[in-house]
Amino acid sequence: MNNSIMVIFPYRHNQTWVFDDERMGLVQEPFVSGVPEMIEFLIREIPHVDEGFKLLFSASPFPGYQAELSWLREEYNGNWYAWSQNNMEGWLCPALFKYFNQPPEKIYCRAESLY
């Protein structure tokens, strides 16, 4: 996808970060294996975050992005990414392919308040 910014709206469900995307057929899709820790770092200054937040992401840099994730490897039909600036790694499940035809070399992210 060329220079396309996508958005999802993660929220907490049963103490787990999840998101819904009806267009993609995803309901309460959980973030696991290191990604919740990345989310916690991204949202640390957002008020009322337990109500959810907006997550913008793209394979291309965009103004104001907070995180640059770099592809590491494939595992269990998902893909590992590193956020080297904060020495973090996380696994993105096969739902990644709902947004990208192939795992992008980089994923740029920004978390914003719903308000």
CORTAQUI-V42359 format. One record per backbone hydrogen bond with DSSP energy under -0.5 kcal/mol. NH is the residue of the N-H (numbers start at 1). CO is the residue of the C=O. If there is no record, write none. Layout:
NH_CO + NH_CO
//
This chain:
3_1 + 5_3 + 6_4 + 6_57 + 8_55 + 11_18 + 12_50 + 13_16 + 16_13 + 18_11 + 19_29 + 21_26 + 24_21 + 25_21 + 25_22 + 26_21 + 29_19 + 30_28 + 31_17 + 32_91 + 35_32 + 38_34 + 39_35 + 40_36 + 41_37 + 42_38 + 43_39 + 44_41 + 46_43 + 47_45 + 49_46 + 51_48 + 52_49 + 53_10 + 54_112 + 55_8 + 56_54 + 56_110 + 57_6 + 58_108 + 65_62 + 66_109 + 67_109 + 69_67 + 69_107 + 70_82 + 71_105 + 72_80 + 73_80 + 75_78 + 78_75 + 79_92 + 80_73 + 81_90 + 82_70 + 83_88 + 84_82 + 86_83 + 87_84 + 88_83 + 90_81 + 91_32 + 91_33 + 92_79 + 93_91 + 96_93 + 97_94 + 98_95 + 99_96 + 100_96 + 107_69 + 108_58 + 109_67 + 110_56 + 112_54
//
